Amino acid sequence: MLVSNDMGLAHLAPAVGTKTVVIFGPTNPVTTRPFSDQASVISAGVECSPCMLRECPIDHRCMTRVSADEVFERVKAKLPEAIRDADSVI
């Protein structure tokens, strides 16, 4: 199981079968998400996103509104699948 922001590894991991939870902020999850059933996307869906800016002129609400609890709950939901898939490979 990989938890990541939107970066290269978030695309490589699901491509090789790793369950992945990807946190999106200013990037567009519709066009830049990993195109794999192994990946799950979390984004806050704020009014100014996706802006595609590296530096936020406001307050980083696209990232700060994604809570650790939300990420944890998503991982907990996906973890049994990840364990089952790993066991079937061994």
Secondary structure, 3 states (H helix, E strand, C coil): CEEEECCHHHHHHHHCCCCEEEEECCCCHHHHCCCCCCEEEEECCCCCCCCCCCCCCCCCHHHHCCCHHHHHHHHHHHHHHHHHHHHHHC
